[in-house]
Amino acid sequence: MALAKQSLAHIAEWKRLCSNPALTVKYWEIIADNLHDAGWSLGWISAIDREGRTIWIVDAHRDDGKRFIVHTDEKLSAFVELEREVLTVTFYLEFIHADSCLD
């Protein structure tokens, strides 16, 4: 539960920063660089949905078969959500692996 509240607070802070276009570019690039440095291949594209709204689709994948795809209405929000998912799952898998090594 605490992780969910922390994630929501983290996303709210990122969305607040989205109001400044200069910061928006900077932060999504930092997230992309960090994920790339951690071994993830990234791709992103914007598209128009049926209602005429722009959506962003961001994909991260690795050679080990892990893959994440998110879509949102803002580019930065897509990268923040992708980063959250990657970090949460990676942490969980490392925790399980460490726990199984102790048995």
C-alpha positions as CSV (number, residue, x, y, z in Angstrom):
1,M,0.0,0.0,0.0
2,A,2.8,2.4,0.8
3,L,4.4,1.7,-2.5
4,A,1.2,2.6,-4.3
5,K,0.9,5.9,-2.4
6,Q,4.5,6.7,-3.2
7,S,4.0,5.9,-6.9
8,L,1.0,8.1,-7.0
9,A,2.9,10.9,-5.4
10,H,5.8,10.4,-7.8
11,I,3.5,10.5,-10.8
12,A,1.7,13.6,-9.5
13,E,5.0,15.4,-9.1
14,W,6.0,14.4,-12.7
15,K,2.7,15.7,-14.0
16,R,3.1,19.0,-12.2
17,L,6.5,19.4,-13.9
18,C,4.8,18.6,-17.3
19,S,3.4,22.1,-17.3
20,N,6.8,23.5,-18.3
21,P,7.7,22.3,-21.9
22,A,11.4,22.8,-21.3
23,L,11.4,20.5,-18.4
24,T,9.2,17.9,-20.1
25,V,11.8,17.2,-22.8
26,K,14.5,17.0,-20.2
27,Y,12.8,14.6,-17.9
28,W,11.6,12.0,-20.5
29,E,15.1,12.0,-22.0
30,I,16.6,11.4,-18.5
31,I,14.3,8.4,-18.0
32,A,15.0,7.1,-21.5
33,D,18.8,7.3,-20.9
34,N,18.5,5.6,-17.5
35,L,16.5,2.7,-18.9
36,H,18.9,2.4,-21.8
37,D,21.9,2.4,-19.4
38,A,20.1,-0.4,-17.5
39,G,20.0,-2.6,-20.6
40,W,16.6,-1.8,-22.0
41,S,15.9,-1.1,-25.7
42,L,13.3,1.6,-26.1
43,G,10.9,2.8,-28.7
44,W,8.1,5.4,-28.7
45,I,5.6,6.9,-31.1
46,S,2.6,9.2,-31.0
47,A,-0.7,8.2,-32.7
48,I,-4.2,9.6,-33.0
49,D,-7.0,7.6,-31.4
50,R,-10.6,7.3,-32.7
51,E,-11.6,10.5,-30.9
52,G,-8.8,12.5,-32.5
53,R,-6.7,12.6,-29.3
54,T,-2.9,12.2,-29.4
55,I,-1.7,9.2,-27.5
56,W,1.9,8.2,-26.8
57,I,3.0,4.5,-26.9
58,V,6.3,3.7,-25.2
59,D,7.9,0.2,-25.3
60,A,10.9,-1.2,-23.4
61,H,12.3,-4.7,-23.9
62,R,15.4,-6.7,-23.1
63,D,17.0,-9.8,-24.6
64,D,15.9,-11.8,-21.6
65,G,12.2,-11.6,-22.8
66,K,11.0,-8.9,-20.4
67,R,8.8,-6.3,-22.2
68,F,6.7,-3.4,-21.1
69,I,4.4,-1.3,-23.2
70,V,2.4,1.7,-21.9
71,H,0.2,4.3,-23.6
72,T,-0.9,7.6,-22.2
73,D,-2.0,11.0,-23.4
74,E,1.3,12.7,-22.6
75,K,4.8,11.7,-23.5
76,L,6.3,12.3,-20.1
77,S,3.5,10.4,-18.4
78,A,4.2,7.4,-20.6
79,F,7.9,7.4,-19.7
80,V,7.2,7.9,-16.0
81,E,4.7,5.0,-16.1
82,L,7.1,2.8,-18.0
83,E,9.9,3.6,-15.5
84,R,7.6,2.7,-12.6
85,E,6.6,-0.6,-14.1
86,V,10.2,-1.6,-15.0
87,L,11.5,-0.7,-11.6
88,T,8.7,-2.4,-9.7
89,V,8.9,-5.6,-11.6
90,T,12.7,-5.7,-11.6
91,F,12.8,-5.1,-7.9
92,Y,10.1,-7.8,-7.3
93,L,12.0,-10.3,-9.4
94,E,15.3,-9.6,-7.7
95,F,13.6,-9.9,-4.3
96,I,12.2,-13.3,-5.3
97,H,15.5,-14.5,-6.7
98,A,17.4,-13.4,-3.5
99,D,14.7,-15.0,-1.3
100,S,15.0,-18.3,-3.2
101,C,18.8,-18.3,-2.9
102,L,18.4,-18.2,0.9
103,D,16.4,-21.5,1.0
